[in-house]
């Protein structure tokens, strides 16, 4: 869609919008309405909608589910939208457009890694237009600097992704390196974990939900949608927070000093509730009695 007018005329009245169709207007309408309910700027939402395994260029039901999962994953791992686009598509080669001048744009995610003097000075000119062939030892300095990995980790990444010198394989290298960084792991540790869970999560970058499952395998967490019905969080001091079914006995309540709370007295003092009396107003039936103000 473009705004155009004849070259021979300077009249604004001769300007016409070209490329407008019902389908284009429908997509604009959907994108604008969706932008009011997502945690991204409009340019970030547009980037994610165009990403292969998120929106695929459409704003429909499957795209909304994928974007919801992507937002949940971003909130968990605290990564930018361009990293999400790299995980579920190719590394973005177009930066954020300047609102004041649409002809200008910020440095793209690809350029920030492979054409940035702050990463490698001078940048390797071969990465300006990666046109296939094999990744050779001459490319390793730029890859080591961009991915922030060791030589042994780069060798393992190349064995996992492939050593073809093109955008698809460079994006694959960046995916694994940035996911490892988001999980607080070394790339070699993540690759070893991926091998262990390969029968369950074959490709963590096929969808945000699979990536979530892969990340929870690394951190032993469970998304809210996957918790068992009627489950509660156990917060026993000295143990990792975990999801416990409602049938699991609650952990032993502990006082701030770390010692176990004494059970309530068998013979209640005057004016104090007995062990069989109903809980005070505001307490849940599952609340340990040692947390009641009357029994502290």
Backbone torsions as a table, in degrees:
resi	resn	phi	psi	omega
1	UNK	NA	126.5	-176.4
2	UNK	-138.2	154.5	173.2
3	UNK	-100.4	119.0	-174.2
4	UNK	-138.8	156.3	173.7
5	UNK	-148.0	160.2	-179.3
6	UNK	-60.0	144.5	-179.4
7	UNK	-63.7	-30.4	-176.1
8	UNK	-79.5	-4.4	-175.8
9	UNK	-123.3	143.0	174.5
10	UNK	-110.0	6.9	-177.5
11	UNK	-78.7	131.0	176.8
12	UNK	-67.0	-22.1	178.6
13	UNK	-68.3	-18.1	179.1
14	UNK	-89.4	-2.3	179.9
15	UNK	-72.3	140.6	179.9
16	UNK	-137.5	144.7	173.0
17	UNK	-86.5	125.0	179.7
18	UNK	-108.6	154.6	177.6
19	UNK	82.1	11.8	-179.9
20	UNK	-83.9	123.3	174.4
21	UNK	-132.6	170.2	177.7
22	UNK	-61.9	-38.8	179.9
23	UNK	-65.6	-41.2	179.1
24	UNK	-64.0	-45.8	179.3
25	UNK	-63.7	-36.6	178.3
26	UNK	-64.7	-42.3	179.6
27	UNK	-67.1	-39.8	177.5
28	UNK	-62.1	-43.6	-179.7
29	UNK	-62.1	-45.1	179.9
30	UNK	-64.6	-42.7	-177.7
31	UNK	-65.1	-42.0	-179.8
32	UNK	-66.4	-41.7	179.1
33	UNK	-66.2	-39.9	179.8
34	UNK	-67.3	-33.6	-176.8
35	UNK	-63.5	-19.2	179.7
36	UNK	-80.1	-8.2	-173.0
37	UNK	-127.7	17.6	-179.3
38	UNK	-125.1	159.2	-176.7
39	UNK	-84.6	16.5	-175.4
40	UNK	-115.7	156.2	169.3
41	UNK	-69.1	166.0	-176.0
42	UNK	-62.4	-39.6	-179.5
43	UNK	-67.9	-33.2	177.4
44	UNK	-69.6	-42.4	177.4
45	UNK	-61.4	-43.0	178.1
46	UNK	-60.3	-40.8	178.4
47	UNK	-63.2	-44.1	-178.1
48	UNK	-70.5	-36.7	178.2
49	UNK	-63.4	-34.3	-179.8
50	UNK	-82.2	-6.7	-179.9
51	UNK	-71.7	140.6	-169.9
52	UNK	-55.8	-51.8	-173.5
53	UNK	-96.2	14.7	174.3
54	UNK	-113.0	-79.2	179.2
55	UNK	-98.9	-31.3	-177.4
56	UNK	63.5	23.8	-180.0
57	UNK	89.1	1.9	-178.3
58	UNK	-122.6	152.8	173.4
59	UNK	-115.8	88.6	-177.6
60	UNK	-136.8	-168.7	-177.0
61	UNK	-59.0	-54.1	178.5
62	UNK	-59.0	-35.5	178.8
63	UNK	-65.9	-39.1	179.1
64	UNK	-64.3	-40.7	178.3
65	UNK	-63.6	-44.4	-179.8
66	UNK	-64.8	-39.5	179.0
67	UNK	-68.5	-37.0	176.0
68	UNK	-61.3	-45.4	178.8
69	UNK	-65.2	-36.8	178.8
70	UNK	-65.7	-39.4	177.7
71	UNK	-65.0	-39.3	177.7
72	UNK	-65.0	-41.4	178.9
73	UNK	-65.8	-40.3	178.5
74	UNK	-64.7	-40.1	177.9
75	UNK	-64.6	-31.2	-179.3
76	UNK	-76.9	-43.2	-173.3
77	UNK	-100.4	-9.3	175.6
78	UNK	57.2	58.2	178.6
79	UNK	-117.7	154.1	179.1
80	UNK	-72.9	166.6	-177.9
81	UNK	-63.6	-34.4	179.7
82	UNK	-65.8	-30.6	175.3
83	UNK	-69.0	-40.4	174.9
84	UNK	-58.9	-43.3	179.2
85	UNK	-62.6	-34.3	178.6
86	UNK	-70.5	-37.5	-179.4
87	UNK	-64.5	-35.9	-172.9
88	UNK	-115.2	18.8	176.4
89	UNK	-169.3	-164.4	177.9
90	UNK	-80.0	156.6	178.0
91	UNK	-58.6	122.5	-177.2
92	UNK	-59.3	132.6	178.6
93	UNK	-112.0	10.5	176.3
94	UNK	-125.1	124.6	-177.4
95	UNK	-83.7	179.1	-179.9
96	UNK	-66.1	126.0	-179.9
97	UNK	-69.6	147.7	177.6
98	UNK	-81.0	118.5	-178.9
99	UNK	-59.4	-30.8	-178.9
100	UNK	-77.8	-25.6	-178.9
101	UNK	-144.8	95.9	-177.1
102	UNK	-58.4	-19.3	180.0
103	UNK	-75.9	-14.9	-179.9
104	UNK	-105.6	154.7	179.9
105	UNK	-151.3	154.9	176.5
106	UNK	-72.5	170.2	179.5
107	UNK	-64.1	132.8	-179.5
108	UNK	-73.4	167.3	178.3
109	UNK	-62.7	-36.6	178.1
110	UNK	-66.1	-47.0	-179.1
111	UNK	-65.8	-34.1	179.8
112	UNK	-64.3	-24.2	-179.8
113	UNK	-96.2	-43.2	-169.0
114	UNK	-113.4	-3.2	178.2
115	UNK	-134.8	32.2	-174.3
116	UNK	-115.0	115.8	178.7
117	UNK	-61.2	-21.7	178.2
118	UNK	-71.5	-20.0	178.0
119	UNK	-92.4	-49.3	178.2
120	UNK	-144.9	122.5	-176.2
121	UNK	-121.0	116.4	-1.4
122	UNK	-82.1	157.5	177.6
123	UNK	-63.8	152.5	178.3
124	UNK	-74.6	116.9	-178.0
125	UNK	-64.4	-18.9	-179.5
126	UNK	-65.1	-24.9	-177.9
127	UNK	-83.4	-3.0	177.6
128	UNK	-65.3	-40.7	178.6
129	UNK	-140.2	79.2	178.6
130	UNK	-66.3	113.8	-172.0
131	UNK	-112.4	28.3	179.1
132	UNK	100.7	-162.3	-174.4
133	UNK	80.9	-163.7	-177.0
134	UNK	-109.6	147.8	173.6
135	UNK	-74.9	121.7	-176.9
136	UNK	-107.5	178.0	179.3
137	UNK	-63.6	-25.3	178.5
138	UNK	-66.1	-24.5	-179.7
139	UNK	-86.1	-12.7	-173.2
140	UNK	-62.7	-41.1	179.8
141	UNK	-57.6	-42.7	179.1
142	UNK	-67.1	-39.2	179.6
143	UNK	-68.1	-41.8	179.6
144	UNK	-62.8	-40.1	-179.8
145	UNK	-71.0	-41.6	-177.1
146	UNK	-70.8	-38.4	-175.5
147	UNK	-90.1	-15.5	-177.7
148	UNK	56.8	51.0	179.5
149	UNK	-126.5	169.3	176.3
150	UNK	-88.0	170.7	179.7
151	UNK	-62.6	-40.5	179.5
152	UNK	-67.4	-37.5	178.0
153	UNK	-68.4	-37.9	176.8
154	UNK	-63.0	-40.4	177.2
155	UNK	-60.8	-42.2	178.3
156	UNK	-66.8	-38.8	178.5
157	UNK	-65.1	-42.1	178.8
158	UNK	-64.6	-35.9	177.0
159	UNK	-67.6	-32.8	-179.1
160	UNK	-77.1	-44.7	-172.0
161	UNK	-92.7	-38.7	-172.7
162	UNK	118.1	156.3	-174.1
163	UNK	-111.3	32.3	176.3
164	UNK	-85.2	135.4	-175.8
165	UNK	-90.4	78.1	175.7
166	UNK	-146.0	175.2	-175.4
167	UNK	-63.0	-40.3	-176.9
168	UNK	-61.1	-45.1	-177.3
169	UNK	-78.0	-33.9	173.8
170	UNK	-63.5	-38.4	176.7
171	UNK	-63.8	-38.9	178.0
172	UNK	-62.5	-40.3	177.2
173	UNK	-62.7	-43.3	-179.9
174	UNK	-66.1	-36.6	179.5
175	UNK	-56.4	-55.0	-175.7
176	UNK	-65.9	-38.8	-179.0
177	UNK	-66.9	-42.5	-178.4
178	UNK	-74.7	-32.8	176.0
179	UNK	-66.0	-41.1	177.1
180	UNK	-61.1	-41.2	179.2
181	UNK	-66.7	-39.2	178.1
182	UNK	-64.7	-31.4	179.1
183	UNK	-87.5	-2.7	-178.3
184	UNK	71.3	32.8	-178.3
185	UNK	-122.3	163.7	168.8
186	UNK	-79.2	152.9	-178.6
187	UNK	-60.1	-38.2	178.7
188	UNK	-64.0	-37.5	178.2
189	UNK	-66.2	-41.4	179.2
190	UNK	-64.9	-41.2	179.0
191	UNK	-64.3	-38.3	176.9
192	UNK	-65.0	-40.7	177.6
193	UNK	-65.0	-41.5	179.2
194	UNK	-60.8	-34.8	177.0
195	UNK	-66.6	-38.1	-178.9
196	UNK	-67.9	-37.3	-175.6
197	UNK	-101.9	15.9	-176.0
198	UNK	-61.7	-31.1	179.3
199	UNK	-70.7	-21.3	-179.8
200	UNK	-99.8	-46.5	179.9
201	UNK	-121.4	93.1	-175.1
202	UNK	-68.6	-46.1	179.8
203	UNK	-133.2	103.8	-177.4
204	UNK	-67.0	-14.0	-177.5
205	UNK	-101.1	12.4	177.0
206	UNK	-74.3	-27.0	179.1
207	UNK	-162.9	158.1	177.1
208	UNK	-60.1	-33.4	-179.6
209	UNK	-66.2	-40.4	177.8
210	UNK	-66.8	-37.5	177.8
211	UNK	-65.4	-37.5	176.4
212	UNK	-61.9	-45.8	180.0
213	UNK	-60.9	-37.6	178.3
214	UNK	-67.5	-40.8	-179.2
215	UNK	-70.0	-34.8	178.7
216	UNK	-72.5	-25.8	173.7
217	UNK	-65.3	-30.3	-179.3
218	UNK	-80.7	-28.8	-174.2
219	UNK	-115.9	2.2	177.1
220	UNK	55.4	48.1	176.9
221	UNK	-119.9	168.9	-178.4
222	UNK	-135.3	128.7	177.7
223	UNK	-65.4	155.6	-177.8
224	UNK	-57.2	-36.1	-177.0
225	UNK	-68.3	-18.8	-175.8
226	UNK	-100.9	3.8	-179.4
227	UNK	-70.6	147.8	175.9
228	UNK	-62.7	151.1	177.3
229	UNK	-59.0	145.0	177.6
230	UNK	55.6	40.4	-179.9
231	UNK	-99.2	155.5	179.3
232	UNK	-133.3	161.1	178.7
233	UNK	-88.7	134.4	175.9
234	UNK	-96.4	134.3	-175.5
235	UNK	-126.6	45.7	179.6
236	UNK	-66.6	126.3	-179.9
237	UNK	-57.3	140.2	178.4
238	UNK	85.2	-0.4	179.3
239	UNK	-123.6	157.3	178.9
240	UNK	-71.0	140.8	176.3
241	UNK	-62.8	135.2	-177.2
242	UNK	-147.1	168.0	178.8
243	UNK	-93.8	126.8	-178.3
244	UNK	-119.3	132.8	173.1
245	UNK	-59.0	155.7	-177.7
246	UNK	-63.5	-21.4	-178.8
247	UNK	-80.0	-13.1	-179.9
248	UNK	-72.8	132.2	179.1
249	UNK	-59.9	139.9	-179.2
250	UNK	-65.4	153.0	179.5
251	UNK	-66.5	158.3	179.8
252	UNK	-63.7	122.1	179.7
253	UNK	-62.5	143.8	-179.3
254	UNK	-128.6	143.8	178.4
255	UNK	-78.4	166.9	179.2
256	UNK	-55.6	-26.9	-179.2
257	UNK	-74.5	-10.4	179.3
258	UNK	99.3	-10.1	179.6
259	UNK	-84.3	152.5	178.9
260	UNK	-66.6	141.7	179.4
261	UNK	-70.5	142.2	176.3
262	UNK	-72.6	145.5	178.6
263	UNK	-65.6	156.4	179.8
264	UNK	-63.5	147.7	-178.8
265	UNK	-63.8	148.2	179.7
266	UNK	-68.7	-38.7	179.5
267	UNK	-106.4	106.8	-175.8
268	UNK	-69.2	147.4	174.9
269	UNK	-70.1	158.8	-179.7
270	UNK	-57.4	134.1	177.6
271	UNK	81.4	3.1	-179.5
272	UNK	-113.6	147.5	-176.3
273	UNK	-70.5	148.6	176.1
274	UNK	-85.7	176.6	-178.5
275	UNK	-66.6	-20.9	-178.2
276	UNK	-102.8	-1.5	-178.9
277	UNK	-75.7	153.8	-179.6
278	UNK	-66.0	152.7	-179.8
279	UNK	-67.2	155.4	177.6
280	UNK	-62.6	162.6	-179.6
281	UNK	-60.4	132.1	178.8
282	UNK	101.1	-18.7	179.2
283	UNK	-87.1	145.1	175.5
284	UNK	-85.5	150.8	-179.9
285	UNK	-56.4	-29.5	-177.4
286	UNK	-86.4	-1.4	-178.3
287	UNK	-69.9	128.8	176.9
288	UNK	-59.3	139.3	-174.4
289	UNK	-65.6	-22.6	-178.5
290	UNK	-69.3	-10.9	179.0
291	UNK	-92.1	-4.7	176.3
292	UNK	-68.2	139.6	177.8
293	UNK	-61.2	-32.5	-176.4
294	UNK	-70.7	-22.3	-174.5
295	UNK	-109.2	6.5	179.6
296	UNK	-72.0	NA	NA
